[in-house]
Amino acid sequence: MTPAPAVAPPPSEAALAGPVAAHLARSGYAVWVDPDGTGYFDIVAERDHEIGLVELKLRDWRTLVRQAVARRGYGDWIAVALPHRGAAERFAARTRAPPAGGIGVLLVDGDAVEELRPPVRWPESTRARFPGHRASLEALLEATRSGVPEGTRWTGFPARSGRHRGARATTEWRLEEFDRPPTGP
């Protein structure tokens, strides 16, 4: 009996992030993957005050269009990254009309990224309708450049932290406390 050929596991969105981030970095962008720790922005790229967003998706192109269009107020351009050529080509073909027509389409094949359709900058009139969105993303990027941004959600930690025998709860700890040398034995 011949063993069945090994089937590669399907890629995850996280697996797409590395090649896309490297592709953008080679193009001169500073790149952040999930900069707010919530998963709202998959990838944010910045170069010379230009901000681009990339949505990573494995399937469900209708959701992808909604996500990309909903984020147009945050960046100058938006692209989507998909891991299958057929899906990426269908997405590009089905999203030619506004507002999705300006969304770039990236094909991720292993570590290679191919630009099937370049992203188009949103018109100034579109970006002007969302001034608070852009300002909040710029503040997040500035905070990220300076260190850990305020409000970052940390994963892997319990949501609540209680006191144990009179000690402070972990939510009361401050990062600056750890700059001091330890005291006592």
ZIBEL-V911034 format. One record per residue. RES is the residue in one small letter. SS is DSSP state (~ for helix, > for strand, _ for the rest). PSI is psi in whole degrees, 0 to 359 (NA if undefined). D_LAST is the distance of its C-alpha to the last C-alpha in Angstrom with 2 decimals. Layout:
res/ss/psi/d_last
RES/SS/PSI/D_LAST
RES/SS/PSI/D_LAST
This chain:
res/ss/psi/d_last
m/_/129/66.67
t/_/131/65.11
p/_/148/61.55
a/_/142/61.18
p/_/146/59.95
a/_/135/56.33
v/_/127/56.01
a/_/138/53.32
p/_/150/51.17
p/_/146/51.98
p/_/158/49.82
s/_/165/47.33
e/~/323/47.02
a/~/325/43.62
a/~/334/45.41
l/~/332/47.85
a/~/316/45.23
g/~/306/44.20
p/~/322/47.75
v/~/317/48.78
a/~/318/45.77
a/~/320/46.51
h/~/314/50.19
l/~/321/49.49
a/~/321/47.06
r/~/335/49.81
s/_/7/52.07
g/_/11/49.81
y/_/146/48.00
a/>/134/44.36
v/>/136/43.59
w/>/130/41.23
v/>/123/41.25
d/_/61/40.65
p/_/337/39.19
d/_/358/38.67
g/_/9/37.12
t/_/347/39.92
g/_/2/42.48
y/_/316/45.07
f/_/118/45.38
d/_/307/45.37
i/>/135/45.53
v/>/132/45.83
a/>/138/47.20
e/>/136/47.63
r/>/120/49.67
d/_/52/51.09
h/_/10/50.70
e/>/129/52.31
i/>/127/50.38
g/>/149/51.35
l/>/142/50.25
v/>/125/50.56
e/>/129/50.80
l/>/135/50.12
k/>/143/52.27
l/_/327/53.38
r/_/183/56.34
d/_/68/57.98
w/~/334/59.42
r/~/317/60.57
t/~/321/57.01
l/~/318/56.15
v/~/314/58.94
r/~/315/57.79
q/~/314/54.17
a/~/315/55.28
v/~/323/57.80
a/~/334/55.40
r/_/4/52.94
r/_/336/55.62
g/_/346/54.60
y/_/327/51.20
g/_/174/52.33
d/_/331/55.21
w/>/162/55.93
i/>/140/54.98
a/>/159/55.26
v/>/148/54.80
a/>/127/53.66
l/>/148/55.18
p/_/357/54.82
h/_/130/58.48
r/~/314/61.42
g/~/315/63.83
a/~/318/61.59
a/~/318/60.86
e/~/321/64.58
r/~/319/65.58
f/~/313/63.04
a/~/320/64.44
a/~/324/68.01
r/~/352/67.48
t/_/47/65.63
r/_/335/68.07
a/_/154/69.04
p/_/152/67.08
p/_/357/64.39
a/~/349/63.03
g/~/335/65.17
g/~/358/62.71
i/_/125/59.81
g/>/155/59.00
v/>/122/58.90
l/>/136/56.61
l/>/125/57.02
v/>/117/53.91
d/>/95/54.89
g/_/239/51.88
d/_/355/50.30
a/>/142/53.54
v/>/125/54.34
e/>/131/57.97
e/>/104/59.09
l/>/326/62.07
r/>/123/62.53
p/_/147/60.80
p/_/150/59.34
v/_/135/61.41
r/_/137/59.93
w/_/146/60.49
p/_/150/63.07
e/~/324/61.76
s/~/326/63.53
t/~/311/61.46
r/~/327/58.12
a/~/339/59.25
r/_/348/59.58
f/_/55/55.80
p/~/324/54.20
g/~/327/51.18
h/~/309/50.40
r/~/317/50.28
a/~/321/48.24
s/~/322/45.59
l/~/319/45.31
e/~/321/45.16
a/~/320/42.33
l/~/316/40.44
l/~/320/41.00
e/~/316/39.91
a/~/323/36.68
t/~/320/36.15
r/~/326/36.74
s/~/345/34.16
g/_/209/31.40
v/_/122/30.96
p/_/145/33.92
e/_/136/33.62
g/_/3/34.66
t/_/131/33.87
r/_/128/33.88
w/_/135/31.20
t/_/157/32.38
g/_/0/30.62
f/_/148/28.60
p/_/148/29.76
a/_/329/31.89
r/_/148/30.28
s/_/118/26.73
g/_/169/26.13
r/_/148/23.39
h/_/112/21.49
r/_/51/20.75
g/_/352/20.61
a/_/163/18.44
r/_/148/20.17
a/_/153/22.56
t/~/336/22.12
t/~/347/25.25
e/~/354/23.49
w/_/152/20.92
r/_/141/21.94
l/~/323/21.78
e/~/340/21.06
e/~/333/17.64
f/~/357/16.60
d/~/338/17.78
r/_/145/14.91
p/_/149/11.99
p/_/149/8.70
t/_/153/6.86
g/_/179/3.81
p/_/NA/0.00
